[in-house]
Amino acid sequence: MPQDFKCNCPFTSALDILGDKWILVIVKQMLIEGKETFKDFTESEEAIATNILSSKLKLLEEVG
């Protein structure tokens, strides 16, 4: 399911995605901690619930 953005502004669209608490945690883990796999994320200190992790990773994949 494609993400619906408030407007066509790339900055606003980026904030729509990156403004989510769990998305920020996931991006931080990817960039700083080098996490790459679902298992890497589930073993992290933040303890993101697997259903939330799955939906957020899917959203990130959809928006590229």
CYANA upper distance limits for C-alpha pairs under 8 A (distance plus 0.5 A):
  1 MET  CA     62 GLU  CA      8.36
  2 PRO  CA     62 GLU  CA      7.29
  2 PRO  CA     63 VAL  CA      8.12
  3 GLN  CA     59 LEU  CA      8.18
  3 GLN  CA     62 GLU  CA      8.22
  3 GLN  CA     63 VAL  CA      7.61
  5 PHE  CA     13 SER  CA      6.25
  5 PHE  CA     16 ASP  CA      7.59
  6 LYS  CA     12 THR  CA      7.97
  6 LYS  CA     13 SER  CA      7.60
  7 CYS  CA     12 THR  CA      7.64
  7 CYS  CA     13 SER  CA      7.62
  8 ASN  CA     12 THR  CA      8.30
  8 ASN  CA     13 SER  CA      7.65
  9 CYS  CA     13 SER  CA      6.67
 10 PRO  CA     14 ALA  CA      6.53
 11 PHE  CA     15 LEU  CA      6.77
 12 THR  CA     16 ASP  CA      6.70
 13 SER  CA     17 ILE  CA      7.12
 14 ALA  CA     18 LEU  CA      6.42
 14 ALA  CA     19 GLY  CA      8.48
 15 LEU  CA     19 GLY  CA      5.61
 16 ASP  CA     20 ASP  CA      7.88
 17 ILE  CA     23 ILE  CA      7.72
 18 LEU  CA     23 ILE  CA      6.48
 18 LEU  CA     24 LEU  CA      6.41
 19 GLY  CA     23 ILE  CA      8.00
 19 GLY  CA     24 LEU  CA      7.66
 20 ASP  CA     24 LEU  CA      6.86
 21 LYS  CA     25 VAL  CA      6.99
 22 TRP  CA     26 ILE  CA      6.65
 22 TRP  CA     48 ILE  CA      8.27
 22 TRP  CA     53 LEU  CA      8.32
 22 TRP  CA     56 LYS  CA      7.81
 23 ILE  CA     27 VAL  CA      6.57
 23 ILE  CA     56 LYS  CA      6.86
 24 LEU  CA     28 LYS  CA      6.54
 25 VAL  CA     29 GLN  CA      6.68
 25 VAL  CA     46 GLU  CA      8.48
 26 ILE  CA     30 MET  CA      6.70
 26 ILE  CA     41 PHE  CA      8.20
 27 VAL  CA     31 LEU  CA      6.59
 28 LYS  CA     32 ILE  CA      6.11
 28 LYS  CA     33 GLU  CA      7.63
 29 GLN  CA     33 GLU  CA      5.29
 29 GLN  CA     34 GLY  CA      6.78
 29 GLN  CA     35 LYS  CA      6.15
 29 GLN  CA     41 PHE  CA      8.22
 30 MET  CA     34 GLY  CA      5.34
 30 MET  CA     35 LYS  CA      5.20
 30 MET  CA     36 GLU  CA      6.88
 31 LEU  CA     35 LYS  CA      8.18
 35 LYS  CA     40 ASP  CA      6.04
 35 LYS  CA     41 PHE  CA      6.98
 36 GLU  CA     40 ASP  CA      6.90
 36 GLU  CA     41 PHE  CA      8.16
 37 THR  CA     41 PHE  CA      7.11
 38 PHE  CA     42 THR  CA      6.78
 39 LYS  CA     43 GLU  CA      6.70
 40 ASP  CA     44 SER  CA      7.10
 41 PHE  CA     48 ILE  CA      8.21
 41 PHE  CA     53 LEU  CA      8.38
 42 THR  CA     47 ALA  CA      6.87
 42 THR  CA     48 ILE  CA      7.18
 42 THR  CA     49 ALA  CA      8.30
 42 THR  CA     50 THR  CA      7.46
 43 GLU  CA     47 ALA  CA      7.61
 48 ILE  CA     52 ILE  CA      7.22
 48 ILE  CA     53 LEU  CA      6.49
 49 ALA  CA     53 LEU  CA      6.56
 50 THR  CA     54 SER  CA      6.39
 51 ASN  CA     55 SER  CA      6.77
 52 ILE  CA     56 LYS  CA      6.58
 53 LEU  CA     57 LEU  CA      6.52
 54 SER  CA     58 LYS  CA      6.61
 55 SER  CA     59 LEU  CA      6.68
 56 LYS  CA     60 LEU  CA      6.72
 57 LEU  CA     61 GLU  CA      6.65
 58 LYS  CA     62 GLU  CA      6.65
 59 LEU  CA     63 VAL  CA      6.82
 60 LEU  CA     64 GLY  CA      6.59
